[in-house]
Amino acid sequence: MSSKRTNKKEVSLLLLGTNPLYTLLPALMLGLDVQRQTYEDLLAKKKISFKSDVLHVMFFFPYSFWDSNCEVKDSDVVYGVDRNVYHLFRRFWGRVERTIKQTYPDKQIEFIIDPKMVYIDRDKILTHDLLEHAGVPVTVTIKDLTVEKILGNISETRGVFVKSRYGAEGKGITRVRSQEWMTNYDVIRHCPANHENGQQWPFVDITGDKAFLRDLLSRDVIVEREILCVKKPRIGKFDVRVHVVGGKVVHLFVRHAGAQDVVTNWSQGGEVEHTYKDILTTKQIASVVAVSELAAKTLDSRFIGIDCMFDCEDPDQAIVVEAQCLCDFPKPEACNLGEVLVRHIIASQDKKRK
């Protein structure tokens, strides 16, 4: 094999989705053979001409499919807890993988994100169990989903979280504490229901509503012991979003909300800080990096976002609470993640040519 460095124009990259600009622009500037395409055009088998025998493929969230099939406006299917909706999403990625291989039989396909991981990480229970089996620190889960057992796991200081198994963006969350029960589902006749798509889901008080809790627990949910967040100056509850590319942490930032807020997600009103060294200690940063890289290796993804928190019982140990392959990119001025990803693709092709 030749050790000649890759000519960037020989690196072919297909970006799938409607919003890949943060990756497209660096790829163009670095001279790659890059094209973007919608999932609709791909599934219609509209073939694009690429120069290289190796075709790298990067996925972005399929909003059109999701909005038409999984989170349909005015649908009475409760968000994030319906297995049939999840299987629609899973079958979609099977079609995407097959279509790419059928459309480009003459290419060696290199997926930046394994199509299987896109739906595996959408399943919080499956992701939790895979990480736990690999020794990644994760949340403590409660398996017996009766109201009595759930309430029996609550103490004066620590509650439980009931999360939609297939949800994201901080939607479909219920926190049950000894004197306060909160949910950001809409509540209709003691049952969970959806808020309007694309909006923040406000939390409402459902303290003592056992009928609501019983209904929710009968659906596809994951129940976790509450993490009592380590206290920090000037901020309340916080977590850390970590981006891992090619097995290495390339960027992390802190998301925070008020001490009594239930979630920290930016989509639900949380604040973001990319300057974190006055928030996290050296030990906490080292722990975040170590567990995030182990999680990325366990989930076998070259690109992934990992969310970590710290519990006051062990304040230096990062705990993985979420993993998402199809995660948002930060603004380039904070971290040009698209360029990092493109340079990783170039380097990976260089390595294989040696």
C-alpha positions in Angstrom: 0.0 0.0 0.0 1.2 3.5 -0.8 1.9 5.9 2.0 1.1 8.9 -0.2 -1.1 11.4 1.5 -4.7 11.5 0.4 -5.6 14.1 -2.2 -8.6 15.8 -0.6 -10.5 15.8 -3.9 -10.4 12.0 -3.7 -12.4 12.0 -0.5 -16.0 11.6 -1.3 -18.6 12.6 1.3 -22.4 12.3 1.2 -24.3 14.4 3.7 -27.9 13.2 4.3 -30.5 15.6 5.7 -31.8 19.1 5.4 -29.5 21.0 7.7 -25.8 19.9 7.2 -24.3 23.3 6.5 -21.9 23.3 9.4 -20.3 20.2 7.8 -20.8 21.1 4.1 -19.0 24.4 4.3 -15.8 23.1 5.8 -15.9 20.2 3.4 -16.1 22.6 0.4 -13.4 24.8 1.8 -11.1 21.9 2.3 -11.7 20.7 -1.2 -13.6 17.5 -0.7 -15.8 15.8 -3.2 -19.0 16.5 -1.2 -22.7 16.5 -2.0 -25.8 16.8 0.2 -29.1 15.0 -0.4 -32.4 14.7 1.3 -33.6 11.3 2.6 -36.5 11.5 0.2 -34.3 11.8 -2.8 -32.0 9.0 -1.5 -35.0 6.6 -0.9 -36.2 7.5 -4.5 -32.7 6.1 -5.5 -31.5 9.4 -7.1 -27.9 8.5 -7.6 -25.1 11.1 -7.3 -21.8 10.8 -9.1 -18.8 10.6 -6.7 -15.1 10.5 -7.7 -13.7 8.2 -5.1 -14.1 4.4 -4.7 -14.7 5.1 -1.0 -17.9 7.0 -0.1 -18.2 8.4 3.4 -21.8 9.0 4.6 -22.8 11.3 7.4 -26.4 11.4 8.7 -28.4 14.3 10.1 -31.8 14.2 11.7 -34.6 13.2 9.3 -37.0 15.9 10.3 -39.4 15.4 7.4 -39.8 11.7 8.1 -40.1 12.3 11.8 -42.7 15.0 11.5 -44.7 12.9 9.1 -44.6 9.6 10.8 -43.3 9.8 14.4 -44.4 13.1 16.0 -47.3 14.0 13.8 -49.1 17.2 14.5 -52.4 16.8 16.4 -51.8 13.1 16.8 -53.2 11.4 19.9 -50.2 9.0 20.1 -48.4 10.0 23.2 -44.8 11.2 22.5 -41.9 9.0 23.2 -43.7 6.0 24.8 -45.1 4.1 21.8 -43.2 1.1 20.6 -44.9 1.1 17.2 -43.6 4.6 16.5 -40.1 3.5 17.5 -40.3 0.6 15.1 -41.3 2.9 12.3 -38.1 4.9 13.0 -36.1 1.7 13.2 -37.4 0.4 9.9 -36.7 3.8 8.3 -33.0 3.5 9.1 -33.0 -0.1 7.7 -34.4 1.3 4.4 -31.8 4.1 4.4 -28.9 1.6 4.9 -30.1 -0.8 2.2 -30.8 2.0 -0.3 -27.3 3.4 0.1 -25.7 0.0 -0.5 -28.0 -0.7 -3.4 -27.5 2.7 -5.0 -23.7 2.7 -4.7 -22.8 -1.0 -5.2 -19.5 0.1 -6.8 -18.4 2.1 -3.7 -16.9 1.1 -0.4 -19.3 2.7 2.0 -17.9 4.2 5.2 -20.6 5.3 7.7 -19.6 8.0 10.1 -22.5 6.9 12.2 -23.6 3.3 12.0 -27.3 3.3 10.9 -28.1 0.8 13.6 -26.8 3.1 16.3 -29.2 5.9 15.2 -32.1 3.9 16.4 -30.3 2.0 19.2 -29.5 5.3 21.0 -33.1 6.4 20.6 -34.0 3.6 23.0 -33.0 4.8 26.5 -33.2 1.3 28.1 -31.2 -0.4 25.4 -28.5 2.3 25.5 -28.4 2.3 29.3 -28.0 -1.5 29.4 -25.3 -1.6 26.7 -23.3 1.1 28.6 -23.8 -0.5 32.0 -22.6 -3.9 30.7 -19.4 -2.2 29.4 -18.7 -0.6 32.8 -19.7 2.9 31.9 -21.1 4.8 34.9 -24.8 5.2 34.3 -28.0 6.1 36.3 -29.5 3.6 38.8 -32.7 2.3 37.2 -35.8 0.9 38.9 -37.2 -2.2 37.2 -40.5 -2.8 39.1 -42.8 -0.3 37.5 -45.7 -0.3 40.0 -46.8 3.0 41.7 -46.1 1.4 45.1 -42.5 0.4 44.2 -41.8 3.8 42.6 -43.0 5.7 45.6 -41.0 3.3 47.8 -37.8 4.4 46.1 -38.3 8.0 47.0 -36.6 9.5 50.1 -36.9 12.9 51.7 -33.9 14.1 49.6 -34.0 12.1 46.4 -36.8 11.4 44.0 -37.1 9.4 40.8 -37.4 10.4 37.1 -39.9 8.7 34.8 -38.6 9.4 31.2 -40.2 8.5 27.9 -38.2 5.5 26.6 -37.9 6.9 23.0 -38.0 10.6 23.7 -35.4 13.4 23.3 -35.0 17.2 23.8 -36.2 17.0 27.4 -39.7 16.1 26.4 -41.8 13.4 28.1 -40.2 13.9 31.6 -41.8 13.3 35.0 -40.0 13.9 38.3 -41.6 12.4 41.4 -40.3 13.7 44.8 -41.8 13.1 48.2 -43.7 16.4 48.3 -43.7 17.4 44.6 -44.6 15.6 41.4 -43.9 17.4 38.1 -44.4 16.5 34.5 -44.0 18.2 31.2 -46.6 16.1 29.4 -49.9 17.8 29.0 -52.4 16.2 31.4 -55.8 15.3 30.1 -58.2 13.3 32.4 -55.2 12.0 34.5 -53.4 10.7 31.4 -50.3 12.0 29.6 -50.8 13.9 26.3 -48.7 15.9 23.9 -48.0 19.6 23.7 -47.8 21.3 20.3 -44.8 20.3 18.2 -41.8 22.6 18.2 -42.5 24.4 21.5 -41.1 24.1 24.9 -43.0 21.6 27.1 -43.8 23.4 30.4 -43.8 21.5 33.6 -47.0 21.3 35.6 -47.7 20.1 39.2 -49.4 16.6 39.4 -48.5 15.9 43.1 -50.5 12.9 44.4 -52.0 12.1 41.0 -51.6 8.3 41.2 -53.9 7.7 38.3 -51.6 9.7 36.0 -48.5 8.0 37.3 -50.1 4.5 37.0 -51.1 5.3 33.3 -47.6 6.6 32.5 -45.9 3.5 34.1 -48.0 1.2 31.9 -46.3 2.7 28.8 -42.8 2.4 27.5 -40.7 4.4 30.0 -37.5 4.2 31.9 -37.4 5.0 35.6 -34.2 6.3 37.1 -33.1 7.3 40.6 -32.7 11.1 40.7 -29.2 12.5 40.4 -28.7 15.1 43.1 -26.6 17.6 41.2 -23.3 18.8 42.6 -23.7 22.5 43.6 -21.7 25.1 41.8 -21.2 28.9 42.2 -23.6 31.1 40.2 -25.4 28.2 38.4 -28.1 25.7 39.4 -28.7 22.2 38.1 -26.3 21.4 35.2 -25.1 18.7 32.9 -22.2 18.5 30.4 -22.7 17.8 26.7 -19.6 16.1 25.2 -18.8 15.7 21.5 -16.7 12.7 20.6 -15.2 12.3 17.1 -13.1 9.4 16.1 -13.0 8.1 19.6 -11.7 11.3 21.1 -13.4 14.1 23.0 -13.1 17.2 20.8 -15.5 19.6 22.6 -17.6 19.9 25.7 -19.9 22.5 27.2 -22.1 23.0 30.2 -25.9 23.4 30.1 -27.6 24.7 33.2 -30.9 25.8 34.6 -32.2 26.9 38.0 -31.6 24.7 41.0 -35.3 23.7 41.1 -35.7 23.2 37.3 -36.3 19.7 36.2 -34.2 19.6 33.0 -31.3 21.5 31.6 -31.9 21.0 27.9 -31.4 24.1 25.7 -34.6 23.2 23.9 -36.5 23.5 27.2 -35.0 26.8 28.2 -31.6 25.8 29.6 -28.5 28.0 29.2 -25.3 27.0 27.5 -21.7 27.9 28.5 -18.7 26.9 26.4 -16.3 28.3 28.9 -16.5 25.7 31.6 -13.1 25.7 33.5 -14.5 27.9 36.2 -17.4 25.5 36.6 -15.8 22.0 36.4 -12.8 20.9 38.4 -9.8 19.2 36.7 -10.9 15.8 38.1 -14.5 16.3 36.8 -13.2 17.2 33.3 -10.9 14.2 33.3 -13.8 12.0 34.3 -16.1 13.4 31.7 -13.5 12.7 29.0 -12.8 9.2 30.1 -16.4 8.0 30.4 -17.5 9.8 27.2 -14.8 8.1 25.2 -15.6 4.7 26.7 -19.3 5.3 25.9 -18.5 6.2 22.3 -16.4 3.1 22.0 -19.1 0.9 23.5 -21.7 2.3 21.1 -19.2 2.0 18.2 -19.9 5.5 16.8 -17.3 7.8 15.2 -19.5 10.8 15.9 -21.7 11.0 19.0 -22.9 13.4 21.7 -22.7 12.2 25.3 -24.5 13.9 28.2 -23.0 13.6 31.7 -24.0 14.7 35.2 -22.3 14.6 38.7 -24.1 13.3 41.8 -23.2 14.8 45.2 -22.5 11.3 46.6 -19.5 11.0 44.3 -18.9 14.6 43.0 -15.9 13.8 40.8 -17.4 10.8 38.9 -19.2 11.6 35.7 -22.4 9.6 35.1 -23.7 9.2 31.5 -27.3 10.1 31.3 -27.8 10.2 27.5 -26.1 9.4 24.2 -27.2 10.8 20.8 -25.6 10.2 17.4 -27.9 12.8 15.7 -27.0 15.6 18.1 -27.0 19.4 17.4 -23.8 21.1 16.4 -22.6 24.1 18.4 -22.0 27.4 16.6 -18.7 27.4 14.8 -17.3 30.2 16.9 -17.6 27.9 20.0 -16.3 24.8 18.2 -16.1 24.2 14.4 -17.3 20.7 14.9 -18.1 20.3 11.2 -14.4 21.0 10.3 -13.2 18.7 13.1 -15.4 15.9 11.6 -14.2 16.6 8.0 -10.6 16.5 9.1 -11.3 13.2 10.9 -12.7 11.8 7.6 -9.6 12.9 5.7 -7.3 11.5 8.3 -9.2 8.1 8.5 -8.8 7.7 4.7 -5.1 8.6 4.9 -4.7 5.9 7.6 -6.4 3.3 5.5 -4.2 4.1 2.4 -0.9 3.6 4.3 
